[in-house]
């Protein structure tokens, strides 16, 4: 068996904790995964994994082997980048993650343009509304909208992202238009699991107003909240990049324009500057140029 492939298989199994998940990630059958593991254990003369019906865990030799194999893969990737440094054309594969709503609206078209410019580049997108562990899930880049980034990670700020309180004309006709931040407490406020679920913070004339909000719908995805708002269910705090055209068309109404909501940063986040490939650098530069352009200005 190919020992390098066996090493890749072992790392995937160790990181994912499942033969089936590793097989899916590698586009390989589960029996083939098993064969590669058996060949690697035979070559090393040691058992690397404890296998039970419920879970897979590393043996002592397995933990030592995983650390060394990760180092080997890092050296291999570094060597490839070094040898490719004279090639001006970015190439290789990037695994990129972002939220579902931002990924659909902005990242997908950005990726499409980037790979058209750079035909040797390939980008795998993982769109989820949760914080992804970049190391465990082998993510090269996360595009995150956040007020604060984990200090253990490296982040480059690409732009600012504003949010807006909005509702439909039909909801406001039935329930009235809030005239102050405090009035939000009497409305059905639809909240995001991770951003202001119980409290919305607004500012006016340099003074912060924290309003306790509640409603009958909460979600982990801004797109779901948007659809609920469009169905006249209530008021939501939504990113401007998502609702701007609906506000322009009059389908939604922006509320309390005299108050400001704290803007969040749009960041390109990655785990290690030392392992930053030419392709990753090129893609981050591309995103920076794109999201600092006039086309993105209405959302900043």
C-alpha positions in Angstrom: 0.0 0.0 0.0 1.0 3.6 -0.6 2.5 4.8 2.8 1.9 8.5 2.1 -1.8 7.8 1.4 -1.9 5.6 4.5 -0.6 8.5 6.6 -3.3 10.8 5.1 -5.9 8.2 5.9 -4.7 7.8 9.5 -4.7 11.6 10.1 -8.2 11.9 8.7 -9.5 9.1 10.9 -7.8 10.4 14.0 -9.1 14.0 13.4 -12.6 12.9 12.5 -13.0 10.0 14.9 -14.7 7.9 12.3 -13.7 5.6 9.5 -16.9 6.5 7.5 -16.2 10.3 7.9 -12.6 9.8 6.8 -13.7 7.8 3.8 -16.2 10.5 2.8 -13.6 13.2 3.1 -11.1 11.3 1.0 -13.6 10.1 -1.6 -12.6 6.5 -0.7 -14.5 3.4 0.3 -14.5 2.4 3.9 -12.9 -1.0 3.2 -10.0 0.9 1.4 -9.6 3.1 4.5 -9.4 0.0 6.6 -6.8 -1.6 4.3 -4.6 1.6 4.4 -4.8 1.6 8.2 -3.8 -2.0 8.4 -0.9 -1.5 6.1 0.3 1.5 8.1 0.1 -0.4 11.4 1.9 -3.4 9.8 4.7 -1.1 8.5 5.1 0.6 11.9 4.7 -2.6 13.9 2.3 -1.0 16.3 -1.4 -0.6 16.8 -2.4 3.0 16.2 -6.1 2.9 17.0 -8.5 1.5 19.5 -11.7 0.4 17.7 -15.0 -0.2 19.4 -18.6 -0.3 18.0 -19.1 3.2 19.3 -15.9 5.1 18.9 -12.3 5.2 17.7 -9.5 6.5 19.9 -5.7 6.7 19.6 -3.4 4.3 21.3 -0.2 5.6 22.9 1.8 4.9 19.7 -1.0 6.4 17.7 -0.7 9.7 19.5 3.0 9.8 18.9 2.6 8.8 15.2 -0.1 11.5 14.7 2.1 14.3 16.0 5.0 13.2 13.7 2.8 12.7 10.7 1.3 16.2 11.1 4.8 17.5 11.2 5.6 15.6 8.0 2.6 16.9 6.2 3.4 20.5 7.3 7.0 20.1 5.9 5.6 18.6 2.7 3.2 21.6 2.3 6.0 24.0 3.0 8.2 22.4 0.4 5.5 22.5 -2.2 5.0 26.2 -1.5 8.7 26.9 -1.7 9.2 25.1 -5.0 6.1 26.8 -6.4 7.2 30.3 -5.2 8.6 31.1 -8.7 5.3 30.4 -10.2 3.2 33.6 -10.2 0.0 31.7 -10.8 -1.8 30.6 -7.6 -2.7 27.0 -7.6 -3.8 24.2 -5.2 -6.9 23.8 -3.0 -8.3 26.0 -0.3 -11.0 25.0 2.2 -13.0 28.1 3.1 -15.9 28.5 5.6 -18.4 31.3 6.2 -21.9 31.8 7.4 -24.7 30.5 5.2 -26.2 34.0 4.5 -22.9 35.7 3.7 -21.7 32.7 1.8 -24.7 32.7 -0.5 -24.9 36.4 -1.1 -21.2 37.5 -1.2 -18.7 34.7 -0.9 -20.0 32.4 -3.6 -19.8 35.0 -6.4 -16.4 36.1 -5.1 -15.1 32.5 -5.3 -16.6 32.1 -8.8 -14.7 35.2 -10.0 -11.5 34.2 -8.3 -11.3 30.7 -9.8 -12.1 32.1 -13.2 -9.1 34.4 -12.9 -6.9 31.6 -11.5 -7.7 28.4 -13.4 -5.3 26.2 -11.3 -7.0 27.1 -8.1 -9.7 25.0 -6.5 -11.9 26.2 -3.5 -14.0 24.0 -1.3 -16.7 25.9 0.6 -18.2 24.9 3.9 -21.2 27.1 4.8 -22.3 26.7 8.4 -23.7 29.0 11.1 -21.3 27.9 13.8 -17.8 28.6 14.8 -15.6 26.1 13.0 -12.4 24.7 14.5 -10.0 25.5 11.7 -7.4 23.0 12.8 -9.7 20.0 13.5 -11.7 20.5 10.3 -8.7 21.4 8.2 -10.0 24.8 7.2 -7.6 27.1 5.5 -9.6 30.3 5.8 -12.7 31.4 7.7 -14.6 34.6 6.6 -16.2 35.7 9.8 -18.4 38.6 10.8 -17.7 39.2 14.5 -17.0 41.9 17.1 -14.1 39.9 18.5 -11.8 37.2 17.0 -10.1 34.5 19.0 -6.6 35.9 19.8 -5.1 32.5 19.1 -6.0 33.0 15.4 -4.7 35.4 12.8 -7.2 37.8 11.4 -7.2 40.4 8.7 -10.0 42.9 8.7 -11.6 43.2 5.3 -14.5 45.6 5.9 -17.1 46.6 8.4 -20.6 45.2 8.4 -23.6 47.2 9.6 -26.9 45.8 10.8 -30.3 47.3 10.8 -33.6 46.8 12.6 -36.3 46.1 10.2 -39.9 44.8 9.7 -42.5 44.7 7.0 -45.1 47.5 6.5 -47.8 44.9 7.2 -46.3 44.1 10.7 -45.9 47.8 11.5 -49.5 48.6 10.4 -50.8 46.0 12.8 -48.5 46.5 15.8 -47.3 50.1 15.4 -43.9 51.5 14.7 -41.5 51.7 17.7 -40.5 55.3 18.3 -37.7 54.6 20.7 -35.3 51.9 21.6 -37.2 51.1 24.8 -40.4 50.5 22.8 -38.8 47.4 21.2 -39.5 45.6 24.5 -43.2 45.5 23.6 -42.7 44.1 20.1 -42.2 40.6 18.9 -38.4 40.6 18.3 -36.9 37.7 16.3 -33.5 37.0 17.5 -30.3 35.3 16.4 -28.8 32.5 18.6 -25.3 34.1 18.6 -25.9 37.8 18.2 -28.0 39.7 20.7 -30.3 36.9 21.5 -31.7 38.5 24.7 -30.4 42.1 24.5 -30.0 44.6 21.6 -27.6 47.4 22.2 -28.2 50.7 20.4 -26.4 54.0 20.6 -27.7 57.6 20.3 -25.8 60.8 21.0 -23.0 58.8 22.5 -25.2 57.0 25.0 -25.7 53.2 24.8 -29.2 51.8 25.3 -29.5 48.1 26.1 -32.9 46.8 25.5 -34.1 43.4 26.6 -35.9 41.8 23.7 -38.0 38.6 23.3 -40.0 37.0 20.6 -41.5 33.7 19.5 -38.9 32.9 16.9 -35.1 32.5 17.3 -32.7 30.9 14.8 -29.0 30.3 14.2 -29.2 31.6 10.6 -29.9 35.2 9.5 -31.6 33.9 6.3 -34.2 32.1 8.4 -34.9 35.2 10.4 -35.2 37.3 7.2 -37.8 34.9 5.9 -39.7 35.1 9.1 -39.6 38.9 9.0 -40.8 38.9 5.4 -43.8 36.8 6.6 -44.8 39.7 8.9 -43.7 37.8 12.0 -41.9 40.6 13.8 -38.8 42.8 14.0 -35.3 41.5 13.5 -31.7 42.8 13.6 -30.3 41.8 10.2 -27.1 42.5 8.3 -27.3 45.3 5.8 -25.6 43.1 3.2 -28.7 40.9 3.3 -31.6 43.3 3.5 -30.3 46.3 1.5 -32.2 45.5 -1.7 -35.4 44.8 0.2 -35.1 48.2 1.9 -34.6 49.9 -1.4 -37.7 48.2 -2.8 -39.8 49.0 0.2 -40.5 45.4 1.1 -38.9 46.1 4.5 -38.8 49.2 6.6 -35.6 50.3 8.5 -36.5 51.2 12.1 -35.1 53.8 14.5 -32.7 55.4 12.0 -31.6 57.9 14.7 -30.0 55.0 16.7 -26.8 53.2 15.6 -26.2 49.5 16.0 -22.6 48.5 16.7 -20.9 47.5 13.4 -19.1 44.2 13.3 -15.9 43.4 11.4 -15.7 41.2 8.3 -12.5 39.2 8.9 -10.4 36.8 7.0 -9.3 34.4 9.7 -6.6 31.6 9.5 -4.7 29.5 12.0 -1.0 30.1 11.2 1.0 32.7 9.3 3.9 30.3 9.0 1.8 27.9 6.9 0.2 30.5 4.8 0.4 29.4 1.1 0.7 31.7 -1.9 -2.8 30.7 -2.9 -4.2 31.7 0.5 -2.4 35.0 0.4 -3.7 35.7 -3.1 -7.3 34.8 -2.1 -7.2 37.1 1.0 -5.8 40.0 -1.1 -8.6 39.4 -3.6 -11.2 39.4 -0.9 -9.7 42.6 0.7 -9.9 44.4 -2.7 -13.4 43.2 -3.4 -14.9 44.1 0.0 -13.2 47.5 0.2 -14.7 48.4 -3.2 -17.5 50.9 -3.8 -19.9 48.0 -4.6 -19.6 46.8 -0.9 -19.8 50.3 0.6 -23.5 50.3 1.3 -23.0 47.5 3.9 -20.0 49.1 5.7 
